[in-house]
Amino acid sequence: MTDTNKVNTKGMGPGVCVPWDQKAKEFGEILGNKEIVKKEWEQLDAMAYAYLWFWVHR
């Protein structure tokens, strides 16, 4: 098929492209209110998922 690495999606909820736990590790230490950053990330991620879902199922 392809030579790309498959990402393990086991345990990810529906409508998630990149889970918060994984993204938080990439950010490193978050200064300020972590809950605000988490909420905004989850909203952005949900929009990305909806966008991708729309184009794939078109």
PQR file of N, CA, C, O and H, with PARSE charges and radii, in Angstrom:
ATOM      1  N   MET A   1       0.820  -1.183   0.000 -0.4000 1.5000
ATOM      2  CA  MET A   1       0.000   0.000   0.000 -0.0000 2.0000
ATOM      3  C   MET A   1       0.871   1.256   0.000  0.5500 1.7000
ATOM      4  O   MET A   1       1.335   1.703  -1.049 -0.5500 1.4000
ATOM      5  N   THR A   2       1.086   1.823   1.203 -0.4000 1.5000
ATOM      6  CA  THR A   2       1.932   3.011   1.290 -0.0000 2.0000
ATOM      7  C   THR A   2       3.083   2.744   2.244  0.5500 1.7000
ATOM      8  O   THR A   2       3.072   1.776   3.005 -0.5500 1.4000
ATOM      9  H   THR A   2       0.709   1.459   2.055  0.4000 1.0000
ATOM     10  N   ASP A   3       4.055   3.605   2.187 -0.4000 1.5000
ATOM     11  CA  ASP A   3       5.215   3.464   3.063 -0.0000 2.0000
ATOM     12  C   ASP A   3       5.103   4.320   4.318  0.5500 1.7000
ATOM     13  O   ASP A   3       6.085   4.480   5.044 -0.5500 1.4000
ATOM     14  H   ASP A   3       4.063   4.391   1.569  0.4000 1.0000
ATOM     15  N   THR A   4       3.919   4.874   4.583 -0.4000 1.5000
ATOM     16  CA  THR A   4       3.767   5.734   5.754 -0.0000 2.0000
ATOM     17  C   THR A   4       3.581   4.897   7.007  0.5500 1.7000
ATOM     18  O   THR A   4       3.057   3.785   6.958 -0.5500 1.4000
ATOM     19  H   THR A   4       3.122   4.744   3.993  0.4000 1.0000
ATOM     20  N   ASN A   5       4.014   5.443   8.118 -0.4000 1.5000
ATOM     21  CA  ASN A   5       3.843   4.763   9.397 -0.0000 2.0000
ATOM     22  C   ASN A   5       2.407   4.904   9.857  0.5500 1.7000
ATOM     23  O   ASN A   5       1.813   5.976   9.746 -0.5500 1.4000
ATOM     24  H   ASN A   5       4.440   6.347   8.158  0.4000 1.0000
ATOM     25  N   LYS A   6       1.858   3.833  10.365 -0.4000 1.5000
ATOM     26  CA  LYS A   6       0.492   3.874  10.885 -0.0000 2.0000
ATOM     27  C   LYS A   6       0.524   4.357  12.326  0.5500 1.7000
ATOM     28  O   LYS A   6       1.400   3.983  13.105 -0.5500 1.4000
ATOM     29  H   LYS A   6       2.341   2.962  10.455  0.4000 1.0000
ATOM     30  N   VAL A   7      -0.443   5.191  12.661 -0.4000 1.5000
ATOM     31  CA  VAL A   7      -0.554   5.719  14.013 -0.0000 2.0000
ATOM     32  C   VAL A   7      -1.542   4.860  14.767  0.5500 1.7000
ATOM     33  O   VAL A   7      -2.621   4.550  14.261 -0.5500 1.4000
ATOM     34  H   VAL A   7      -1.154   5.495  12.028  0.4000 1.0000
ATOM     35  N   ASN A   8      -1.177   4.476  15.978 -0.4000 1.5000
ATOM     36  CA  ASN A   8      -2.072   3.687  16.810 -0.0000 2.0000
ATOM     37  C   ASN A   8      -3.194   4.588  17.307  0.5500 1.7000
ATOM     38  O   ASN A   8      -2.943   5.532  18.057 -0.5500 1.4000
ATOM     39  H   ASN A   8      -0.301   4.728  16.389  0.4000 1.0000
ATOM     40  N   THR A   9      -4.429   4.306  16.898 -0.4000 1.5000
ATOM     41  CA  THR A   9      -5.569   5.131  17.302 -0.0000 2.0000
ATOM     42  C   THR A   9      -6.376   4.464  18.396  0.5500 1.7000
ATOM     43  O   THR A   9      -7.463   4.930  18.737 -0.5500 1.4000
ATOM     44  H   THR A   9      -4.633   3.539  16.290  0.4000 1.0000
ATOM     45  N   LYS A  10      -5.862   3.388  18.947 -0.4000 1.5000
ATOM     46  CA  LYS A  10      -6.575   2.676  19.998 -0.0000 2.0000
ATOM     47  C   LYS A  10      -6.715   3.574  21.221  0.5500 1.7000
ATOM     48  O   LYS A  10      -5.737   4.165  21.678 -0.5500 1.4000
ATOM     49  H   LYS A  10      -4.979   3.010  18.670  0.4000 1.0000
ATOM     50  N   GLY A  11      -7.907   3.672  21.739 -0.4000 1.5000
ATOM     51  CA  GLY A  11      -8.151   4.486  22.921 -0.0000 2.0000
ATOM     52  C   GLY A  11      -8.510   5.928  22.621  0.5500 1.7000
ATOM     53  O   GLY A  11      -8.845   6.677  23.539 -0.5500 1.4000
ATOM     54  H   GLY A  11      -8.702   3.191  21.368  0.4000 1.0000
ATOM     55  N   MET A  12      -8.450   6.340  21.351 -0.4000 1.5000
ATOM     56  CA  MET A  12      -8.842   7.702  20.996 -0.0000 2.0000
ATOM     57  C   MET A  12     -10.355   7.758  20.870  0.5500 1.7000
ATOM     58  O   MET A  12     -10.980   6.840  20.338 -0.5500 1.4000
ATOM     59  H   MET A  12      -8.178   5.731  20.605  0.4000 1.0000
ATOM     60  N   GLY A  13     -10.923   8.821  21.355 -0.4000 1.5000
ATOM     61  CA  GLY A  13     -12.361   8.998  21.246 -0.0000 2.0000
ATOM     62  C   GLY A  13     -12.757   9.358  19.825  0.5500 1.7000
ATOM     63  O   GLY A  13     -11.904   9.707  19.009 -0.5500 1.4000
ATOM     64  H   GLY A  13     -10.415   9.567  21.787  0.4000 1.0000
ATOM     65  N   PRO A  14     -14.046   9.276  19.526 -0.5600 1.5000
ATOM     66  CA  PRO A  14     -14.492   9.663  18.191  0.2800 2.0000
ATOM     67  C   PRO A  14     -14.304  11.164  17.986  0.5500 1.7000
ATOM     68  O   PRO A  14     -14.459  11.950  18.920 -0.5500 1.4000
ATOM     69  N   GLY A  15     -13.975  11.546  16.780 -0.4000 1.5000
ATOM     70  CA  GLY A  15     -13.804  12.958  16.469 -0.0000 2.0000
ATOM     71  C   GLY A  15     -12.484  13.547  16.921  0.5500 1.7000
ATOM     72  O   GLY A  15     -12.388  14.756  17.129 -0.5500 1.4000
ATOM     73  H   GLY A  15     -13.849  10.907  16.021  0.4000 1.0000
ATOM     74  N   VAL A  16     -11.463  12.714  17.079 -0.4000 1.5000
ATOM     75  CA  VAL A  16     -10.159  13.198  17.550 -0.0000 2.0000
ATOM     76  C   VAL A  16      -9.093  12.869  16.510  0.5500 1.7000
ATOM     77  O   VAL A  16      -8.961  11.721  16.084 -0.5500 1.4000
ATOM     78  H   VAL A  16     -11.541  11.732  16.910  0.4000 1.0000
ATOM     79  N   CYS A  17      -8.336  13.886  16.107 -0.4000 1.5000
ATOM     80  CA  CYS A  17      -7.190  13.657  15.220 -0.0000 2.0000
ATOM     81  C   CYS A  17      -5.921  13.442  16.039  0.5500 1.7000
ATOM     82  O   CYS A  17      -5.221  12.444  15.871 -0.5500 1.4000
ATOM     83  H   CYS A  17      -8.444  14.818  16.453  0.4000 1.0000
ATOM     84  N   VAL A  18      -5.636  14.385  16.921 -0.4000 1.5000
ATOM     85  CA  VAL A  18      -4.467  14.305  17.798 -0.0000 2.0000
ATOM     86  C   VAL A  18      -4.960  14.520  19.225  0.5500 1.7000
ATOM     87  O   VAL A  18      -5.407  15.618  19.555 -0.5500 1.4000
ATOM     88  H   VAL A  18      -6.205  15.196  17.058  0.4000 1.0000
ATOM     89  N   PRO A  19      -4.889  13.504  20.073 -0.5600 1.5000
ATOM     90  CA  PRO A  19      -5.398  13.654  21.438  0.2800 2.0000
ATOM     91  C   PRO A  19      -4.604  14.684  22.243  0.5500 1.7000
ATOM     92  O   PRO A  19      -3.419  14.910  21.997 -0.5500 1.4000
ATOM     93  N   TRP A  20      -5.282  15.297  23.203 -0.4000 1.5000
ATOM     94  CA  TRP A  20      -4.662  16.334  24.026 -0.0000 2.0000
ATOM     95  C   TRP A  20      -3.416  15.834  24.745  0.5500 1.7000
ATOM     96  O   TRP A  20      -2.420  16.554  24.816 -0.5500 1.4000
ATOM     97  H   TRP A  20      -6.244  15.113  23.402  0.4000 1.0000
ATOM     98  N   ASP A  21      -3.449  14.628  25.274 -0.4000 1.5000
ATOM     99  CA  ASP A  21      -2.293  14.099  26.007 -0.0000 2.0000
ATOM    100  C   ASP A  21      -1.040  14.088  25.137  0.5500 1.7000
ATOM    101  O   ASP A  21       0.050  14.417  25.605 -0.5500 1.4000
ATOM    102  H   ASP A  21      -4.258  14.043  25.216  0.4000 1.0000
ATOM    103  N   GLN A  22      -1.198  13.713  23.885 -0.4000 1.5000
ATOM    104  CA  GLN A  22      -0.067  13.677  22.962 -0.0000 2.0000
ATOM    105  C   GLN A  22       0.396  15.095  22.630  0.5500 1.7000
ATOM    106  O   GLN A  22       1.596  15.369  22.618 -0.5500 1.4000
ATOM    107  H   GLN A  22      -2.084  13.446  23.505  0.4000 1.0000
ATOM    108  N   LYS A  23      -0.542  15.988  22.364 -0.4000 1.5000
ATOM    109  CA  LYS A  23      -0.183  17.358  22.003 -0.0000 2.0000
ATOM    110  C   LYS A  23       0.457  18.094  23.169  0.5500 1.7000
ATOM    111  O   LYS A  23       1.376  18.888  22.969 -0.5500 1.4000
ATOM    112  H   LYS A  23      -1.517  15.765  22.373  0.4000 1.0000
ATOM    113  N   ALA A  24      -0.017  17.840  24.388 -0.4000 1.5000
ATOM    114  CA  ALA A  24       0.546  18.498  25.568 -0.0000 2.0000
ATOM    115  C   ALA A  24       2.019  18.134  25.739  0.5500 1.7000
ATOM    116  O   ALA A  24       2.816  18.966  26.174 -0.5500 1.4000
ATOM    117  H   ALA A  24      -0.764  17.195  24.551  0.4000 1.0000
ATOM    118  N   LYS A  25       2.387  16.897  25.400 -0.4000 1.5000
ATOM    119  CA  LYS A  25       3.789  16.485  25.477 -0.0000 2.0000
ATOM    120  C   LYS A  25       4.638  17.272  24.482  0.5500 1.7000
ATOM    121  O   LYS A  25       5.783  17.619  24.774 -0.5500 1.4000
ATOM    122  H   LYS A  25       1.740  16.222  25.046  0.4000 1.0000
ATOM    123  N   GLU A  26       4.071  17.554  23.301 -0.4000 1.5000
ATOM    124  CA  GLU A  26       4.797  18.321  22.291 -0.0000 2.0000
ATOM    125  C   GLU A  26       4.986  19.770  22.727  0.5500 1.7000
ATOM    126  O   GLU A  26       6.020  20.375  22.443 -0.5500 1.4000
ATOM    127  H   GLU A  26       3.142  17.272  23.064  0.4000 1.0000
ATOM    128  N   PHE A  27       3.993  20.329  23.416 -0.4000 1.5000
ATOM    129  CA  PHE A  27       4.075  21.720  23.876 -0.0000 2.0000
ATOM    130  C   PHE A  27       5.119  21.896  24.960  0.5500 1.7000
ATOM    131  O   PHE A  27       5.741  22.955  25.054 -0.5500 1.4000
ATOM    132  H   PHE A  27       3.153  19.838  23.647  0.4000 1.0000
ATOM    133  N   GLY A  28       5.319  20.889  25.770 -0.4000 1.5000
ATOM    134  CA  GLY A  28       6.209  21.029  26.916 -0.0000 2.0000
ATOM    135  C   GLY A  28       5.468  21.718  28.053  0.5500 1.7000
ATOM    136  O   GLY A  28       4.254  21.566  28.188 -0.5500 1.4000
ATOM    137  H   GLY A  28       4.814  20.029  25.693  0.4000 1.0000
ATOM    138  N   GLU A  29       6.194  22.475  28.871 -0.4000 1.5000
ATOM    139  CA  GLU A  29       5.559  23.142  30.008 -0.0000 2.0000
ATOM    140  C   GLU A  29       4.662  24.276  29.518  0.5500 1.7000
ATOM    141  O   GLU A  29       5.081  25.106  28.711 -0.5500 1.4000
ATOM    142  H   GLU A  29       7.180  22.598  28.761  0.4000 1.0000
ATOM    143  N   ILE A  30       3.441  24.302  30.006 -0.4000 1.5000
ATOM    144  CA  ILE A  30       2.485  25.346  29.644 -0.0000 2.0000
ATOM    145  C   ILE A  30       2.405  26.324  30.807  0.5500 1.7000
ATOM    146  O   ILE A  30       2.055  25.953  31.927 -0.5500 1.4000
ATOM    147  H   ILE A  30       3.101  23.627  30.661  0.4000 1.0000
ATOM    148  N   LEU A  31       2.733  27.563  30.525 -0.4000 1.5000
ATOM    149  CA  LEU A  31       2.646  28.606  31.539 -0.0000 2.0000
ATOM    150  C   LEU A  31       1.256  29.220  31.455  0.5500 1.7000
ATOM    151  O   LEU A  31       0.787  29.544  30.364 -0.5500 1.4000
ATOM    152  H   LEU A  31       3.018  27.865  29.615  0.4000 1.0000
ATOM    153  N   GLY A  32       0.612  29.377  32.561 -0.4000 1.5000
ATOM    154  CA  GLY A  32      -0.738  29.940  32.564 -0.0000 2.0000
ATOM    155  C   GLY A  32      -1.760  28.847  32.807  0.5500 1.7000
ATOM    156  O   GLY A  32      -1.442  27.790  33.352 -0.5500 1.4000
ATOM    157  H   GLY A  32       0.993  29.114  33.447  0.4000 1.0000
ATOM    158  N   ASN A  33      -2.986  29.112  32.401 -0.4000 1.5000
ATOM    159  CA  ASN A  33      -4.104  28.205  32.653 -0.0000 2.0000
ATOM    160  C   ASN A  33      -4.109  27.069  31.628  0.5500 1.7000
ATOM    161  O   ASN A  33      -4.434  27.283  30.460 -0.5500 1.4000
ATOM    162  H   ASN A  33      -3.245  29.971  31.959  0.4000 1.0000
ATOM    163  N   LYS A  34      -3.755  25.885  32.062 -0.4000 1.5000
ATOM    164  CA  LYS A  34      -3.673  24.730  31.168 -0.0000 2.0000
ATOM    165  C   LYS A  34      -5.040  24.304  30.656  0.5500 1.7000
ATOM    166  O   LYS A  34      -5.151  23.779  29.548 -0.5500 1.4000
ATOM    167  H   LYS A  34      -3.491  25.711  33.011  0.4000 1.0000
ATOM    168  N   GLU A  35      -6.080  24.524  31.449 -0.4000 1.5000
ATOM    169  CA  GLU A  35      -7.432  24.124  31.042 -0.0000 2.0000
ATOM    170  C   GLU A  35      -7.915  24.932  29.840  0.5500 1.7000
ATOM    171  O   GLU A  35      -8.624  24.402  28.984 -0.5500 1.4000
ATOM    172  H   GLU A  35      -5.990  24.951  32.349  0.4000 1.0000
ATOM    173  N   ILE A  36      -7.541  26.204  29.770 -0.4000 1.5000
ATOM    174  CA  ILE A  36      -7.917  27.029  28.618 -0.0000 2.0000
ATOM    175  C   ILE A  36      -7.232  26.508  27.362  0.5500 1.7000
ATOM    176  O   ILE A  36      -7.862  26.387  26.311 -0.5500 1.4000
ATOM    177  H   ILE A  36      -6.965  26.634  30.465  0.4000 1.0000
ATOM    178  N   VAL A  37      -5.950  26.202  27.470 -0.4000 1.5000
ATOM    179  CA  VAL A  37      -5.201  25.683  26.323 -0.0000 2.0000
ATOM    180  C   VAL A  37      -5.787  24.346  25.886  0.5500 1.7000
ATOM    181  O   VAL A  37      -5.950  24.100  24.691 -0.5500 1.4000
ATOM    182  H   VAL A  37      -5.439  26.300  28.324  0.4000 1.0000
ATOM    183  N   LYS A  38      -6.101  23.488  26.842 -0.4000 1.5000
ATOM    184  CA  LYS A  38      -6.684  22.179  26.530 -0.0000 2.0000
ATOM    185  C   LYS A  38      -8.027  22.336  25.830  0.5500 1.7000
ATOM    186  O   LYS A  38      -8.284  21.668  24.828 -0.5500 1.4000
ATOM    187  H   LYS A  38      -5.969  23.688  27.812  0.4000 1.0000
ATOM    188  N   LYS A  39      -8.880  23.205  26.343 -0.4000 1.5000
ATOM    189  CA  LYS A  39     -10.204  23.424  25.748 -0.0000 2.0000
ATOM    190  C   LYS A  39     -10.076  23.923  24.307  0.5500 1.7000
ATOM    191  O   LYS A  39     -10.754  23.423  23.409 -0.5500 1.4000
ATOM    192  H   LYS A  39      -8.671  23.747  27.156  0.4000 1.0000
ATOM    193  N   GLU A  40      -9.207  24.907  24.093 -0.4000 1.5000
ATOM    194  CA  GLU A  40      -9.024  25.452  22.747 -0.0000 2.0000
ATOM    195  C   GLU A  40      -8.437  24.407  21.800  0.5500 1.7000
ATOM    196  O   GLU A  40      -8.837  24.333  20.639 -0.5500 1.4000
ATOM    197  H   GLU A  40      -8.656  25.313  24.822  0.4000 1.0000
ATOM    198  N   TRP A  41      -7.489  23.596  22.286 -0.4000 1.5000
ATOM    199  CA  TRP A  41      -6.919  22.542  21.441 -0.0000 2.0000
ATOM    200  C   TRP A  41      -8.001  21.547  21.033  0.5500 1.7000
ATOM    201  O   TRP A  41      -8.086  21.169  19.865 -0.5500 1.4000
ATOM    202  H   TRP A  41      -7.164  23.657  23.230  0.4000 1.0000
ATOM    203  N   GLU A  42      -8.821  21.125  21.979 -0.4000 1.5000
ATOM    204  CA  GLU A  42      -9.861  20.146  21.685 -0.0000 2.0000
ATOM    205  C   GLU A  42     -10.882  20.702  20.696  0.5500 1.7000
ATOM    206  O   GLU A  42     -11.387  19.958  19.855 -0.5500 1.4000
ATOM    207  H   GLU A  42      -8.752  21.433  22.928  0.4000 1.0000
ATOM    208  N   GLN A  43     -11.196  21.994  20.780 -0.4000 1.5000
ATOM    209  CA  GLN A  43     -12.108  22.605  19.816 -0.0000 2.0000
ATOM    210  C   GLN A  43     -11.474  22.660  18.425  0.5500 1.7000
ATOM    211  O   GLN A  43     -12.128  22.345  17.431 -0.5500 1.4000
ATOM    212  H   GLN A  43     -10.787  22.599  21.463  0.4000 1.0000
ATOM    213  N   LEU A  44     -10.213  23.056  18.357 -0.4000 1.5000
ATOM    214  CA  LEU A  44      -9.505  23.108  17.080 -0.0000 2.0000
ATOM    215  C   LEU A  44      -9.389  21.718  16.468  0.5500 1.7000
ATOM    216  O   LEU A  44      -9.581  21.546  15.265 -0.5500 1.4000
ATOM    217  H   LEU A  44      -9.682  23.312  19.165  0.4000 1.0000
ATOM    218  N   ASP A  45      -9.077  20.738  17.290 -0.4000 1.5000
ATOM    219  CA  ASP A  45      -8.933  19.366  16.822 -0.0000 2.0000
ATOM    220  C   ASP A  45     -10.263  18.824  16.294  0.5500 1.7000
ATOM    221  O   ASP A  45     -10.287  18.122  15.284 -0.5500 1.4000
ATOM    222  H   ASP A  45      -8.921  20.878  18.268  0.4000 1.0000
ATOM    223  N   ALA A  46     -11.358  19.142  16.965 -0.4000 1.5000
ATOM    224  CA  ALA A  46     -12.681  18.699  16.512 -0.0000 2.0000
ATOM    225  C   ALA A  46     -13.029  19.326  15.163  0.5500 1.7000
ATOM    226  O   ALA A  46     -13.615  18.667  14.304 -0.5500 1.4000
ATOM    227  H   ALA A  46     -11.338  19.712  17.786  0.4000 1.0000
ATOM    228  N   MET A  47     -12.671  20.595  14.975 -0.4000 1.5000
ATOM    229  CA  MET A  47     -12.920  21.254  13.685 -0.0000 2.0000
ATOM    230  C   MET A  47     -12.082  20.605  12.581  0.5500 1.7000
ATOM    231  O   MET A  47     -12.570  20.407  11.468 -0.5500 1.4000
ATOM    232  H   MET A  47     -12.195  21.131  15.672  0.4000 1.0000
ATOM    233  N   ALA A  48     -10.835  20.275  12.881 -0.4000 1.5000
ATOM    234  CA  ALA A  48      -9.975  19.612  11.900 -0.0000 2.0000
ATOM    235  C   ALA A  48     -10.544  18.248  11.531  0.5500 1.7000
ATOM    236  O   ALA A  48     -10.542  17.865  10.362 -0.5500 1.4000
ATOM    237  H   ALA A  48     -10.438  20.436  13.785  0.4000 1.0000
ATOM    238  N   TYR A  49     -11.029  17.521  12.525 -0.4000 1.5000
ATOM    239  CA  TYR A  49     -11.626  16.208  12.269 -0.0000 2.0000
ATOM    240  C   TYR A  49     -12.845  16.348  11.366  0.5500 1.7000
ATOM    241  O   TYR A  49     -13.005  15.581  10.416 -0.5500 1.4000
ATOM    242  H   TYR A  49     -11.031  17.833  13.475  0.4000 1.0000
ATOM    243  N   ALA A  50     -13.705  17.323  11.656 -0.4000 1.5000
ATOM    244  CA  ALA A  50     -14.911  17.534  10.844 -0.0000 2.0000
ATOM    245  C   ALA A  50     -14.538  17.910   9.414  0.5500 1.7000
ATOM    246  O   ALA A  50     -15.168  17.442   8.465 -0.5500 1.4000
ATOM    247  H   ALA A  50     -13.576  17.946  12.427  0.4000 1.0000
ATOM    248  N   TYR A  51     -13.532  18.742   9.254 -0.4000 1.5000
ATOM    249  CA  TYR A  51     -13.073  19.149   7.927 -0.0000 2.0000
ATOM    250  C   TYR A  51     -12.568  17.940   7.139  0.5500 1.7000
ATOM    251  O   TYR A  51     -12.942  17.738   5.983 -0.5500 1.4000
ATOM    252  H   TYR A  51     -13.020  19.123  10.024  0.4000 1.0000
ATOM    253  N   LEU A  52     -11.721  17.147   7.776 -0.4000 1.5000
ATOM    254  CA  LEU A  52     -11.197  15.956   7.104 -0.0000 2.0000
ATOM    255  C   LEU A  52     -12.300  14.955   6.796  0.5500 1.7000
ATOM    256  O   LEU A  52     -12.310  14.356   5.721 -0.5500 1.4000
ATOM    257  H   LEU A  52     -11.417  17.311   8.714  0.4000 1.0000
ATOM    258  N   TRP A  53     -13.225  14.769   7.725 -0.4000 1.5000
ATOM    259  CA  TRP A  53     -14.328  13.836   7.517 -0.0000 2.0000
ATOM    260  C   TRP A  53     -15.159  14.269   6.319  0.5500 1.7000
ATOM    261  O   TRP A  53     -15.561  13.435   5.508 -0.5500 1.4000
ATOM    262  H   TRP A  53     -13.217  15.256   8.599  0.4000 1.0000
ATOM    263  N   PHE A  54     -15.420  15.572   6.201 -0.4000 1.5000
ATOM    264  CA  PHE A  54     -16.192  16.095   5.078 -0.0000 2.0000
ATOM    265  C   PHE A  54     -15.520  15.770   3.751  0.5500 1.7000
ATOM    266  O   PHE A  54     -16.185  15.301   2.827 -0.5500 1.4000
ATOM    267  H   PHE A  54     -15.093  16.250   6.860  0.4000 1.0000
ATOM    268  N   TRP A  55     -14.219  16.007   3.637 -0.4000 1.5000
ATOM    269  CA  TRP A  55     -13.526  15.788   2.375 -0.0000 2.0000
ATOM    270  C   TRP A  55     -13.344  14.310   2.051  0.5500 1.7000
ATOM    271  O   TRP A  55     -13.357  13.935   0.878 -0.5500 1.4000
ATOM    272  H   TRP A  55     -13.678  16.388   4.387  0.4000 1.0000
ATOM    273  N   VAL A  56     -13.179  13.483   3.041 -0.4000 1.5000
ATOM    274  CA  VAL A  56     -13.005  12.049   2.786 -0.0000 2.0000
ATOM    275  C   VAL A  56     -14.321  11.409   2.353  0.5500 1.7000
ATOM    276  O   VAL A  56     -14.333  10.539   1.482 -0.5500 1.4000
ATOM    277  H   VAL A  56     -13.168  13.787   3.994  0.4000 1.0000
ATOM    278  N   HIS A  57     -15.421  11.837   2.955 -0.4000 1.5000
ATOM    279  CA  HIS A  57     -16.716  11.220   2.675 -0.0000 2.0000
ATOM    280  C   HIS A  57     -17.508  11.965   1.615  0.5500 1.7000
ATOM    281  O   HIS A  57     -18.715  11.759   1.484 -0.5500 1.4000
ATOM    282  H   HIS A  57     -15.411  12.545   3.662  0.4000 1.0000
ATOM    283  N   ARG A  58     -16.871  12.793   0.888 -0.4000 1.5000
ATOM    284  CA  ARG A  58     -17.523  13.581  -0.139 -0.0000 2.0000
ATOM    285  C   ARG A  58     -17.833  12.769  -1.345  0.5500 1.7000
ATOM    286  O   ARG A  58     -18.389  13.288  -2.313 -0.5500 1.4000
ATOM    287  H   ARG A  58     -15.891  12.960   0.995  0.4000 1.0000
TER
END
